[in-house]
Amino acid sequence: MEDKDVSNYSSSSSHRLPTVSASQALQKLTSSRFRTISTGLDQLDAVLQGHDADSTNPPAAAGGLSRGEVAEVYGPPGVGKTHLLMQASAGALHAGDSVIWIDTSHQLVRSRFIEMISSFRLPENHEPPSSPPTTRSMPELLDNFHHFTAPTLPHLLALIAHPSLSFPPEKTSLIVVDSISAIFATAFPRVIENYDGNQGSAKKNDILQWAASRRWSVMGDLISRMGKLAAIKNLAICLISQTTTKIRPETGAVIRPAISGKAWDDGIASRILILRDWSRAIEDSLSRGEQLHGIRFAGVIKAGGISYSGMGKVVIFTIGRHGLEDVIVDPGRKKPDISTVPQAPPLKRKRDEIADSQSEEDGAGSDDEFGWPDEDGPVGAEGLDEDG
């Protein structure tokens, strides 16, 4: 890692974003390749850009994940969150861009990812403008895939907040963090380890309040830095997260992302909830004679900074051997009844969670806080796990 803050995140200058000419900005806005990244699911791509998934006339403009923004994909384990972003990564690679994948808890399965890359077909409106379709070999595609490991939250903060001169690599369009909730759960456990019970409950409450305050502060600092990185480098940052369930008197049981809060939610431009339904009745109502197994529902709860109620705009897909595939509902059949998932209201910090012993002006990711050495070492090993 370099000592110099090459991205100028900590600069006091009022010019936070690089200056570009009007013609350059217009060219990027009108070129689909610079605006979105396809997920490989036509319906989901359309909804992410504010269109209707059930439209019989799909939009001519490219859809998908918007560049320059931070998106979050969350849901219970095993529903296909990693698969969705693996397919989006394959799309970015086929478009000629570079992809960064940051693992925080488990390694990406190399064999499965290569299989999805081989099977992916880039939509025509995502091809580079004014050029014929390009066929790239697997070694060429993998050369543009950069795999990092961030085993702790300080490693991730160092990678995002104090990048080296080579990060992110040239032509990077997508950064995936898998998973953001796991790394926060490790950094801020709910149970205090090595706590001396003789210190009394008051001391324990002070420790818990300080930890809660630091968690809120670090969350806000990290999402702010990610937003700046996405905007400055014109890339999409996608975060994978788990879910938690809260029971409240006014709403009952609600499902919400494992990481949530006003500052965090404001920094997320698009949010996708993925659920899986094992109901045979729903599979029968969707199929037209063919066998369907493992139906998934992707609810776009937020897109382009606009939030939707309940599950938002829902699209249906399956995960097959070669990747994710759209499930098109027969217009003559009744669409399955998908129960709305109540969403928890934005969380607010309690008064006693604001630590009095620390200035609010202290950096959330300071070197002293996490014990980083004076000279930064390597953040993570680059390379893919052979078989996960």
C-alpha positions as CSV (number, residue, x, y, z in Angstrom):
1,M,0.0,0.0,0.0
2,E,1.1,3.5,-0.7
3,D,1.4,6.1,2.1
4,K,0.0,8.9,-0.1
5,D,-3.7,9.2,-0.4
6,V,-3.8,9.0,-4.2
7,S,-7.6,9.5,-4.4
8,N,-7.4,12.7,-2.4
9,Y,-10.3,11.5,-0.2
10,S,-8.9,13.4,2.8
11,S,-8.2,16.6,1.0
12,S,-9.7,19.8,2.3
13,S,-10.2,21.1,-1.2
14,S,-13.8,21.9,-2.2
15,H,-13.3,20.1,-5.5
16,R,-14.1,16.6,-4.6
17,L,-14.7,15.2,-8.1
18,P,-12.4,15.5,-11.0
19,T,-13.3,18.2,-13.6
20,V,-14.3,16.9,-17.1
21,S,-15.5,18.8,-20.1
22,A,-19.1,18.9,-21.1
23,S,-18.5,16.9,-24.3
24,Q,-16.8,14.1,-22.3
25,A,-19.6,14.0,-19.8
26,L,-22.2,13.9,-22.5
27,Q,-20.4,11.1,-24.3
28,K,-20.3,9.0,-21.2
29,L,-24.0,9.6,-20.5
30,T,-25.1,8.7,-24.0
31,S,-23.0,5.6,-24.2
32,S,-24.7,2.6,-22.6
33,R,-21.3,1.0,-22.0
34,F,-20.4,3.7,-19.5
35,R,-23.7,3.7,-17.7
36,T,-24.8,0.2,-16.8
37,I,-23.6,-3.3,-16.2
38,S,-25.9,-6.2,-17.3
39,T,-26.9,-8.8,-14.7
40,G,-27.8,-11.2,-17.5
41,L,-31.5,-11.1,-16.5
42,D,-33.4,-8.9,-18.9
43,Q,-36.3,-8.3,-16.5
44,L,-34.0,-7.3,-13.6
45,D,-31.9,-5.0,-15.9
46,A,-35.0,-3.2,-16.9
47,V,-36.4,-2.7,-13.4
48,L,-33.0,-1.5,-12.1
49,Q,-33.3,1.4,-14.6
50,G,-36.9,2.3,-13.6
51,H,-38.7,0.3,-16.3
52,D,-41.5,-2.2,-16.0
53,A,-40.4,-5.8,-16.0
54,D,-43.7,-6.9,-17.5
55,S,-43.5,-4.6,-20.5
56,T,-44.0,-6.2,-23.8
57,N,-41.7,-3.6,-25.4
58,P,-38.3,-3.8,-23.7
59,P,-36.4,-0.5,-23.6
60,A,-33.8,0.0,-26.3
61,A,-31.4,1.6,-23.8
62,A,-29.2,-0.8,-21.8
63,G,-30.4,-1.7,-18.4
64,G,-28.6,-3.2,-15.3
65,L,-26.6,-1.9,-12.4
66,S,-25.8,1.8,-12.7
67,R,-22.2,2.9,-12.7
68,G,-21.1,5.6,-10.3
69,E,-23.4,4.2,-7.6
70,V,-23.3,1.8,-4.7
71,A,-25.8,-1.1,-4.8
72,E,-26.7,-3.8,-2.2
73,V,-27.9,-7.3,-2.7
74,Y,-29.2,-9.0,0.4
75,G,-31.2,-12.1,1.4
76,P,-31.0,-15.3,3.4
77,P,-28.2,-17.8,2.8
78,G,-28.4,-19.9,-0.3
79,V,-30.8,-17.8,-2.3
80,G,-28.4,-16.8,-5.1
81,K,-26.8,-13.5,-4.1
82,T,-23.3,-14.5,-5.0
83,H,-24.5,-16.1,-8.2
84,L,-26.2,-12.9,-9.3
85,L,-23.1,-10.8,-8.9
86,M,-20.9,-13.6,-10.5
87,Q,-23.1,-13.3,-13.6
88,A,-22.9,-9.5,-13.5
89,S,-19.1,-9.8,-13.2
90,A,-19.1,-12.1,-16.3
91,G,-21.1,-9.5,-18.2
92,A,-18.6,-6.8,-17.3
93,L,-15.7,-9.0,-18.4
94,H,-17.3,-9.8,-21.7
95,A,-17.9,-6.0,-22.2
96,G,-14.1,-5.6,-22.1
97,D,-14.0,-4.1,-18.5
98,S,-12.1,-5.1,-15.4
99,V,-13.8,-6.5,-12.3
100,I,-12.6,-6.5,-8.7
101,W,-13.9,-9.2,-6.3
102,I,-13.2,-8.8,-2.6
103,D,-13.9,-11.8,-0.4
104,T,-14.2,-11.3,3.3
105,S,-15.5,-14.6,4.6
106,H,-15.1,-17.4,2.0
107,Q,-13.4,-17.9,-1.3
108,L,-15.0,-17.6,-4.7
109,V,-15.5,-21.0,-6.4
110,R,-13.2,-20.8,-9.5
111,S,-14.7,-23.6,-11.4
112,R,-18.3,-22.3,-11.1
113,F,-17.3,-18.8,-12.1
114,I,-15.4,-20.0,-15.2
115,E,-18.5,-22.0,-16.2
116,M,-20.7,-18.9,-15.9
117,I,-18.2,-16.8,-17.9
118,S,-18.2,-19.4,-20.7
119,S,-22.0,-19.4,-20.9
120,F,-22.7,-15.7,-20.6
121,R,-23.9,-13.9,-23.7
122,L,-23.7,-10.1,-23.6
123,P,-26.9,-8.2,-24.6
124,E,-26.4,-6.2,-27.9
125,N,-27.1,-2.9,-26.2
126,H,-24.1,-3.5,-23.8
127,E,-21.6,-4.0,-26.6
128,P,-19.0,-1.3,-26.9
129,P,-20.4,1.4,-29.2
130,S,-19.5,1.6,-32.8
131,S,-17.7,-1.7,-32.8
132,P,-18.6,-5.2,-33.9
133,P,-19.1,-7.9,-31.2
134,T,-15.7,-9.1,-29.9
135,T,-15.0,-12.7,-28.9
136,R,-12.4,-12.9,-26.1
137,S,-10.6,-16.0,-24.9
138,M,-10.9,-17.2,-21.3
139,P,-7.3,-16.2,-20.4
140,E,-8.0,-12.7,-21.7
141,L,-11.2,-12.5,-19.7
142,L,-9.5,-13.7,-16.5
143,D,-6.7,-11.3,-16.9
144,N,-9.2,-8.5,-16.2
145,F,-10.5,-10.2,-13.1
146,H,-8.8,-9.2,-9.9
147,H,-9.5,-11.2,-6.7
148,F,-8.6,-9.8,-3.3
149,T,-9.1,-11.1,0.2
150,A,-9.9,-8.7,3.1
151,P,-10.1,-10.9,6.2
152,T,-10.8,-8.0,8.6
153,L,-12.6,-4.7,8.5
154,P,-9.4,-2.7,8.8
155,H,-8.1,-4.5,5.6
156,L,-11.2,-3.4,3.7
157,L,-11.0,0.2,5.0
158,A,-7.4,0.3,3.9
159,L,-8.2,-1.0,0.5
160,I,-11.0,1.5,-0.1
161,A,-9.9,4.6,1.9
162,H,-6.1,4.4,1.2
163,P,-5.8,2.7,-2.2
164,S,-2.5,2.0,-3.9
165,L,-1.6,3.6,-7.2
166,S,-2.7,0.4,-9.0
167,F,-6.2,0.2,-7.3
168,P,-8.6,0.1,-8.9
169,P,-7.0,-1.2,-12.1
170,E,-7.6,0.6,-15.4
171,K,-11.0,0.1,-17.0
172,T,-12.6,-1.3,-13.8
173,S,-16.4,-1.1,-14.0
174,L,-17.4,-3.3,-11.1
175,I,-16.3,-3.9,-7.5
176,V,-18.0,-6.7,-5.5
177,V,-17.7,-7.1,-1.7
178,D,-18.8,-10.6,-0.5
179,S,-19.9,-10.1,2.2
180,I,-20.1,-6.8,3.9
181,S,-22.3,-8.0,6.8
182,A,-19.9,-10.8,7.7
183,I,-16.9,-8.5,8.1
184,F,-19.0,-6.1,10.3
185,A,-20.2,-9.0,12.4
186,T,-16.6,-10.0,13.1
187,A,-15.4,-6.5,13.8
188,F,-18.3,-5.6,16.1
189,P,-19.5,-8.8,17.8
190,R,-22.7,-8.6,19.9
191,V,-21.0,-10.6,22.8
192,I,-18.0,-9.0,24.6
193,E,-15.1,-11.3,24.7
194,N,-12.8,-11.5,27.8
195,Y,-15.1,-9.4,29.8
196,D,-14.5,-9.4,33.6
197,G,-17.8,-9.8,35.3
198,N,-16.4,-8.2,38.5
199,Q,-16.4,-4.8,36.7
200,G,-20.1,-4.4,37.1
201,S,-23.0,-3.9,34.7
202,A,-22.3,-0.1,34.4
203,K,-18.9,-0.8,32.9
204,K,-20.3,-3.4,30.5
205,N,-23.0,-0.9,29.3
206,D,-20.3,1.7,28.7
207,I,-18.4,-0.8,26.6
208,L,-21.5,-1.8,24.6
209,Q,-22.4,1.9,24.0
210,W,-19.0,2.7,22.8
211,A,-18.9,-0.3,20.4
212,A,-22.4,0.7,19.1
213,S,-21.2,4.2,18.5
214,R,-18.1,3.1,16.7
215,R,-20.1,0.7,14.5
216,W,-22.4,3.6,13.4
217,S,-19.4,5.8,12.7
218,V,-17.5,3.3,10.7
219,M,-20.6,2.3,8.7
220,G,-21.1,6.0,7.7
221,D,-17.5,6.6,6.9
222,L,-17.2,3.4,4.8
223,I,-20.3,4.0,2.7
224,S,-19.3,7.6,2.1
225,R,-15.9,6.6,0.8
226,M,-17.4,3.9,-1.4
227,G,-19.8,6.4,-2.9
228,K,-16.9,8.8,-3.7
229,L,-14.9,6.0,-5.2
230,A,-17.8,4.9,-7.4
231,A,-18.5,8.4,-8.6
232,I,-14.8,9.4,-9.2
233,K,-13.9,6.2,-11.0
234,N,-17.3,5.7,-12.8
235,L,-17.8,2.2,-11.5
236,A,-20.5,0.2,-9.7
237,I,-19.8,-1.1,-6.2
238,C,-22.0,-4.0,-5.2
239,L,-22.2,-5.2,-1.6
240,I,-23.6,-8.6,-0.6
241,S,-25.3,-8.7,2.8
242,Q,-27.4,-11.1,4.9
243,T,-30.7,-10.4,6.5
244,T,-32.0,-10.0,10.1
245,T,-35.5,-10.3,11.4
246,K,-36.9,-7.7,13.9
247,I,-40.3,-7.9,15.7
248,R,-41.9,-4.6,16.4
249,P,-45.3,-3.8,17.8
250,E,-46.4,-1.6,14.9
251,T,-45.2,-3.8,12.1
252,G,-44.8,-7.3,13.5
253,A,-41.9,-9.4,12.1
254,V,-39.9,-7.5,9.5
255,I,-37.0,-8.5,7.3
256,R,-34.2,-6.0,6.8
257,P,-30.6,-6.0,5.8
258,A,-28.0,-7.0,8.4
259,I,-26.5,-3.6,8.0
260,S,-28.9,-0.7,8.2
261,G,-29.0,2.9,9.4
262,K,-29.8,6.3,8.0
263,A,-26.3,7.1,6.8
264,W,-25.9,3.7,5.3
265,D,-29.3,3.6,3.6
266,D,-28.8,7.1,2.2
267,G,-25.5,5.9,0.6
268,I,-27.1,2.9,-1.1
269,A,-28.6,3.9,-4.5
270,S,-30.1,0.5,-5.4
271,R,-31.1,-2.4,-3.1
272,I,-32.2,-5.9,-4.2
273,L,-33.8,-8.4,-1.9
274,I,-33.6,-12.0,-3.1
275,L,-35.8,-14.8,-1.7
276,R,-36.4,-18.4,-2.6
277,D,-39.7,-20.2,-2.6
278,W,-39.9,-24.0,-2.4
279,S,-43.6,-24.1,-3.0
280,R,-44.5,-26.6,-5.6
281,A,-47.8,-24.8,-6.2
282,I,-46.0,-21.6,-7.2
283,E,-43.7,-23.5,-9.5
284,D,-46.7,-25.2,-11.2
285,S,-48.4,-21.8,-11.7
286,L,-45.4,-20.4,-13.5
287,S,-44.4,-23.3,-15.7
288,R,-45.8,-24.0,-19.1
289,G,-45.2,-27.7,-19.1
290,E,-41.5,-27.6,-18.3
291,Q,-40.0,-28.5,-14.9
292,L,-39.0,-25.5,-12.8
293,H,-37.1,-25.9,-9.5
294,G,-35.8,-23.4,-7.0
295,I,-37.8,-20.4,-8.1
296,R,-36.1,-17.1,-6.9
297,F,-37.8,-13.7,-6.4
298,A,-35.7,-10.6,-6.8
299,G,-37.4,-7.6,-5.3
300,V,-35.9,-4.3,-6.4
301,I,-36.7,-2.3,-3.2
302,K,-34.7,0.8,-4.3
303,A,-33.4,1.8,-7.7
304,G,-31.6,5.0,-8.7
305,G,-32.2,6.4,-5.2
306,I,-36.0,5.9,-5.4
307,S,-37.4,3.5,-2.8
308,Y,-40.5,1.3,-3.3
309,S,-42.8,-0.2,-0.7
310,G,-42.9,-3.8,0.3
311,M,-40.9,-6.1,-2.0
312,G,-40.8,-3.3,-4.6
313,K,-40.7,-4.4,-8.2
314,V,-40.4,-8.2,-8.3
315,V,-38.8,-10.3,-11.0
316,I,-38.6,-14.1,-11.1
317,F,-35.7,-16.2,-12.1
318,T,-34.0,-19.6,-11.7
319,I,-30.4,-20.7,-11.3
320,G,-29.4,-23.4,-13.8
321,R,-26.2,-25.1,-14.7
322,H,-25.1,-22.2,-17.0
323,G,-26.2,-19.3,-14.8
324,L,-29.3,-17.3,-14.0
325,E,-32.3,-17.4,-16.3
326,D,-35.4,-15.2,-16.5
327,V,-38.8,-16.9,-15.8
328,I,-41.4,-15.4,-18.0
329,V,-45.0,-15.6,-16.6
330,D,-47.5,-16.7,-19.2
331,P,-49.9,-13.8,-19.8
332,G,-52.8,-16.3,-19.8
333,R,-51.9,-17.6,-16.3
334,K,-52.5,-15.9,-13.0
335,K,-49.4,-14.5,-11.5
336,P,-48.5,-16.1,-8.2
337,D,-49.4,-14.3,-5.1
338,I,-46.2,-13.0,-3.6
339,S,-46.7,-11.8,-0.1
340,T,-45.2,-8.4,0.7
341,V,-42.3,-8.3,3.0
342,P,-42.7,-5.5,5.6
343,Q,-39.6,-3.3,5.7
344,A,-38.3,-1.9,8.9
345,P,-38.3,1.9,9.2
346,P,-34.9,3.6,9.2
347,L,-33.0,3.1,12.4
348,K,-32.1,6.0,14.5
349,R,-29.2,6.2,17.0
350,K,-30.2,6.3,20.6
351,R,-28.9,9.1,22.7
352,D,-26.9,6.8,25.0
353,E,-25.1,5.2,21.9
354,I,-23.2,8.4,21.2
355,A,-19.9,8.1,23.0
356,D,-19.0,11.1,25.1
357,S,-15.3,10.0,25.4
358,Q,-14.6,10.5,21.7
359,S,-14.8,13.5,19.4
360,E,-17.2,13.1,16.5
361,E,-14.5,14.7,14.4
362,D,-12.2,11.7,14.8
363,G,-11.9,9.6,11.6
364,A,-13.9,6.5,11.7
365,G,-11.2,4.5,10.0
366,S,-8.1,6.1,11.7
367,D,-4.9,4.2,11.9
368,D,-4.8,4.4,15.7
369,E,-8.3,3.0,16.0
370,F,-7.5,-0.2,14.2
371,G,-3.8,-0.5,15.0
372,W,-2.5,-0.3,11.5
373,P,1.3,-0.1,11.2
374,D,3.1,3.0,10.0
375,E,4.0,1.3,6.8
376,D,1.1,-0.4,5.1
377,G,1.7,-4.0,4.0
378,P,-0.2,-5.9,1.4
379,V,-4.0,-6.0,1.9
380,G,-4.9,-9.3,0.4
381,A,-3.7,-12.1,-1.8
382,E,-4.8,-11.8,-5.4
383,G,-5.8,-14.9,-7.1
384,L,-8.8,-17.4,-7.3
385,D,-9.4,-20.4,-5.1
386,E,-9.3,-23.4,-7.2
387,D,-12.5,-25.0,-6.1
388,G,-13.8,-22.8,-3.3
